[in-house]
Amino acid sequence: MKKNTSGPRFKALLEAANITTTGFAEFLDTAPQNVHNWYTRGVPAHCMEEVARKLSVNSDWLKTGEGPKDARELRLLDVSGNIFDAQAIRGIYRVIEPTDVELPFYKETVITSGTHKTHVAKDPSQSIRLPRSDLDSLEINHADAICARMIGNSMAEKIEDGSILAIDRGLTQIIDGEIYAIEHDGMLRIKYLHRIPGNALRMRSHNSAEYPDEIFRASHIEEQNIRVLGWVFWWSTLNKRRPPVPFL
């Protein structure tokens, strides 16, 4: 088997096409660090065909530097479904950054069927899209952003039951009075958090009339598996009642 020496050729192709590491990573739906690592380690075998196809080169040439560089038989589909020769766009290839970001959806789910033990896990059947500019304005790493759904009325009237939330997993440090998503012994909870001396924690609900403050000492936090998932930076609320139209 011939050695994979694709790293320098891959890097040169991106530079020639003026494609950034981040841009190509998003094009492949992978982390920028992975793409950067390919410069020295080479493109992984399981990605070789896809990367070569997107860069309009022969995968064997990309891997070893041997054989024809151009993928002359390559055909691609444009957005309208028309077939065109990839060679026709050589030299003007560029990654068009999408205007929004797709956030994976997390929810509280049962760990094992037939039990009541839960944990917070990704739901592959759902996702939410938010404007890229909004995440960038808050300096949120796109890969750290996830979404979930508000369950219950403990945060009403601030965040209503059923609202969709966006969470920054990159910010887990507690800033007093901010809203966070917490995994509490497998339960997903949305609360205001406050630090208390002695490494203790106060959870506060917006609906404090029905849900009084909860205080957790350092030992309780460990015993009850309390983990801050991230800072809640966005939420939406669907009006659950369509107003009746009079006189119809």
C-alpha positions as CSV (number, residue, x, y, z in Angstrom):
1,M,0.0,0.0,0.0
2,K,1.4,3.4,-1.0
3,K,2.0,5.9,1.7
4,N,-0.5,8.7,2.2
5,T,1.5,12.0,1.6
6,S,-1.6,14.1,0.8
7,G,-1.0,16.8,3.4
8,P,1.1,19.3,1.5
9,R,-0.9,18.9,-1.7
10,F,-4.2,19.3,0.2
11,K,-2.9,22.5,1.8
12,A,-1.6,23.9,-1.5
13,L,-5.0,23.2,-3.1
14,L,-6.9,25.2,-0.4
15,E,-4.4,28.1,-0.7
16,A,-4.6,28.1,-4.5
17,A,-8.4,28.3,-4.3
18,N,-8.3,30.9,-1.5
19,I,-10.3,28.6,0.8
20,T,-9.8,29.0,4.6
21,T,-9.3,26.1,6.9
22,T,-12.5,27.1,8.7
23,G,-14.5,27.5,5.5
24,F,-13.5,24.0,4.2
25,A,-14.2,22.5,7.6
26,E,-17.8,23.8,7.5
27,F,-18.1,22.6,3.9
28,L,-17.3,19.1,5.2
29,D,-19.2,19.5,8.4
30,T,-16.1,18.8,10.6
31,A,-14.0,20.7,13.1
32,P,-11.4,23.2,11.7
33,Q,-8.8,21.6,13.9
34,N,-9.3,18.3,11.9
35,V,-8.7,20.1,8.6
36,H,-5.6,21.8,10.0
37,N,-4.2,18.5,11.2
38,W,-4.5,17.1,7.6
39,Y,-1.8,19.5,6.5
40,T,0.7,17.4,8.4
41,R,-1.0,14.0,8.8
42,G,-2.6,13.8,5.5
43,V,-6.3,13.5,4.5
44,P,-7.7,10.4,6.3
45,A,-8.5,7.5,4.0
46,H,-12.2,7.6,4.8
47,C,-12.4,11.3,3.6
48,M,-10.1,11.0,0.6
49,E,-12.7,10.5,-2.1
50,E,-15.0,13.2,-0.8
51,V,-12.2,15.8,-0.4
52,A,-10.8,15.0,-3.8
53,R,-14.2,15.3,-5.4
54,K,-14.9,18.7,-3.7
55,L,-11.5,20.0,-4.9
56,S,-11.9,18.5,-8.4
57,V,-8.8,16.4,-8.3
58,N,-7.9,12.8,-8.8
59,S,-8.0,11.0,-5.4
60,D,-5.0,8.8,-6.2
61,W,-2.9,11.9,-7.1
62,L,-4.1,13.6,-3.9
63,K,-3.0,10.6,-1.8
64,T,0.4,9.8,-3.4
65,G,1.2,12.6,-5.8
66,E,1.3,10.0,-8.6
67,G,-0.8,9.9,-11.8
68,P,-2.9,12.6,-13.3
69,K,-3.9,15.5,-11.1
70,D,-7.1,16.4,-12.8
71,A,-10.3,14.3,-12.4
72,R,-11.3,14.6,-16.0
73,E,-14.2,12.3,-15.7
74,L,-15.6,14.0,-12.7
75,R,-19.1,15.4,-13.1
76,L,-21.0,17.4,-10.4
77,L,-24.6,18.5,-10.0
78,D,-25.3,22.2,-9.6
79,V,-28.1,23.6,-7.4
80,S,-30.7,23.2,-10.1
81,G,-29.7,19.6,-10.8
82,N,-27.8,20.3,-14.1
83,I,-24.7,18.3,-14.7
84,F,-21.5,20.1,-15.6
85,D,-17.8,19.4,-15.9
86,A,-15.9,20.2,-12.7
87,Q,-13.0,21.3,-14.7
88,A,-15.1,24.2,-16.0
89,I,-15.1,25.8,-12.6
90,R,-11.4,25.2,-11.8
91,G,-9.8,28.4,-10.6
92,I,-13.0,30.1,-9.4
93,Y,-13.8,27.5,-6.7
94,R,-14.8,29.1,-3.5
95,V,-16.8,28.2,-0.4
96,I,-19.9,30.3,0.1
97,E,-20.5,30.7,3.8
98,P,-24.1,29.9,4.9
99,T,-26.0,32.7,6.7
100,D,-27.1,30.4,9.4
101,V,-25.8,27.6,11.7
102,E,-27.5,24.3,12.4
103,L,-27.6,23.5,16.1
104,P,-28.0,19.9,17.3
105,F,-31.0,19.2,19.5
106,Y,-30.5,17.7,23.0
107,K,-33.2,16.4,25.3
108,E,-33.8,14.4,28.4
109,T,-34.1,10.7,27.5
110,V,-34.4,7.4,29.3
111,I,-31.0,5.6,29.5
112,T,-32.4,2.0,29.4
113,S,-35.8,1.0,28.3
114,G,-38.1,0.0,31.3
115,T,-36.3,2.3,33.8
116,H,-36.9,5.9,34.9
117,K,-33.2,6.8,34.9
118,T,-32.5,9.6,32.4
119,H,-29.7,11.6,30.9
120,V,-29.4,14.5,28.5
121,A,-28.4,13.3,25.1
122,K,-28.5,14.4,21.4
123,D,-31.6,13.8,19.4
124,P,-30.5,13.1,15.8
125,S,-34.0,13.6,14.5
126,Q,-34.1,17.3,15.4
127,S,-32.1,20.5,14.9
128,I,-32.6,24.2,14.9
129,R,-31.0,26.9,12.7
130,L,-30.0,30.3,14.0
131,P,-28.4,33.2,12.2
132,R,-24.6,32.9,12.1
133,S,-24.3,36.6,12.8
134,D,-26.1,36.3,16.1
135,L,-23.7,33.6,17.3
136,D,-20.7,35.6,16.1
137,S,-21.9,38.8,17.8
138,L,-21.9,36.9,21.2
139,E,-18.5,35.3,20.4
140,I,-20.0,31.8,20.5
141,N,-18.0,29.0,18.9
142,H,-20.5,27.4,16.5
143,A,-19.4,23.9,17.5
144,D,-20.3,24.7,21.2
145,A,-23.9,25.7,20.4
146,I,-26.8,23.3,21.1
147,C,-30.5,23.6,21.6
148,A,-33.1,22.1,23.9
149,R,-36.7,22.6,24.9
150,M,-38.0,24.2,28.1
151,I,-40.1,21.7,30.0
152,G,-42.4,23.0,32.7
153,N,-43.3,26.5,34.0
154,S,-40.5,27.1,36.5
155,M,-39.1,29.9,34.3
156,A,-42.5,31.4,33.3
157,E,-43.2,34.1,32.4
158,K,-39.6,34.7,31.2
159,I,-39.4,31.4,29.3
160,E,-42.6,29.6,28.7
161,D,-43.1,25.8,28.7
162,G,-42.3,24.4,25.3
163,S,-39.9,27.2,24.3
164,I,-36.8,26.2,22.3
165,L,-33.5,27.3,23.9
166,A,-30.1,27.8,22.5
167,I,-27.2,26.9,24.9
168,D,-23.5,27.9,24.7
169,R,-21.5,24.9,26.1
170,G,-18.4,27.0,25.9
171,L,-19.6,29.1,28.8
172,T,-20.0,27.0,31.9
173,Q,-18.4,29.3,34.4
174,I,-21.2,30.6,36.7
175,I,-21.9,34.3,36.4
176,D,-24.4,35.3,39.0
177,G,-27.9,35.9,37.7
178,E,-27.4,34.4,34.3
179,I,-29.6,31.6,33.0
180,Y,-28.0,28.2,32.5
181,A,-28.9,24.7,31.4
182,I,-28.1,22.1,34.0
183,E,-28.1,18.4,34.0
184,H,-29.2,17.4,37.5
185,D,-28.8,13.6,38.0
186,G,-29.9,13.1,34.5
187,M,-32.7,15.7,34.5
188,L,-32.5,18.8,32.2
189,R,-33.2,22.0,34.2
190,I,-33.1,25.7,33.2
191,K,-32.4,28.1,36.1
192,Y,-30.8,31.3,37.2
193,L,-27.5,30.4,38.9
194,H,-25.7,32.1,41.8
195,R,-22.5,31.2,43.5
196,I,-22.5,30.9,47.3
197,P,-19.4,30.9,49.5
198,G,-18.1,27.4,50.2
199,N,-18.4,26.3,46.5
200,A,-22.2,26.1,47.0
201,L,-24.8,26.9,44.4
202,R,-28.2,28.6,44.4
203,M,-30.7,27.6,41.7
204,R,-33.4,30.2,41.2
205,S,-36.6,30.0,39.1
206,H,-38.2,33.0,37.4
207,N,-41.5,31.6,38.7
208,S,-40.3,31.9,42.3
209,A,-43.9,31.9,43.7
210,E,-44.3,28.3,42.8
211,Y,-40.6,27.2,42.8
212,P,-38.5,28.5,45.8
213,D,-34.8,28.8,45.6
214,E,-32.7,25.6,45.9
215,I,-29.4,25.6,47.7
216,F,-26.8,22.9,47.0
217,R,-23.6,22.6,49.1
218,A,-20.4,21.3,47.4
219,S,-21.1,17.8,48.7
220,H,-24.6,17.9,47.3
221,I,-23.4,19.0,43.9
222,E,-21.2,15.9,43.6
223,E,-23.7,13.5,45.2
224,Q,-26.5,14.6,42.9
225,N,-24.4,14.7,39.8
226,I,-25.1,18.4,39.1
227,R,-23.4,19.6,35.9
228,V,-23.6,23.0,34.2
229,L,-24.2,22.3,30.5
230,G,-23.9,25.9,29.4
231,W,-25.2,29.4,29.2
232,V,-28.7,30.0,27.7
233,F,-28.3,32.8,25.2
234,W,-31.5,32.6,23.2
235,W,-35.1,31.3,23.5
236,S,-38.3,31.4,21.5
237,T,-41.8,31.0,22.6
238,L,-44.7,29.7,20.5
239,N,-48.1,31.2,21.2
240,K,-50.1,28.1,22.2
241,R,-53.5,29.7,21.4
242,R,-54.6,31.1,18.1
243,P,-57.0,34.0,18.8
244,P,-60.5,33.5,17.6
245,V,-61.6,35.9,14.8
246,P,-64.9,37.6,15.8
247,F,-68.0,37.8,13.6
248,L,-67.2,34.8,11.4
